[in-house]
Amino acid sequence: MAAFDVDFAYAHGLWTILTLIKQLEEAVEDTIMAAGSEAFHAALAFYHNVQAAARDDIPGAKAIFEDLKTRFPSGKRRGAASDGETGGE
């Protein structure tokens, strides 16, 4: 019985550590998602400012815009339901 108690305590301790590690992993993943989203929105705002500067013929802006526009493809993403097609005639 003493060996069982030791083994059980050891397994329970490892389970507790694993649970904490999983919680930490989830928190890190959430932080990565939030940071990535903020970075994307900042980059998109910069892109729109460069786009406006290029339209206003600000020196150097057009070259930067041409480089950035490959990373920000134009056009709106639309699903089949939002493109006006209902599937019938």
PyMOL commands that set and color helices and strands:
alter all, ss='L'
color gray80, all
select helices_A, chain A and resi 2-55+61-68+80-82
alter helices_A, ss='H'
color red, helices_A
deselect
rebuild
show_as cartoon
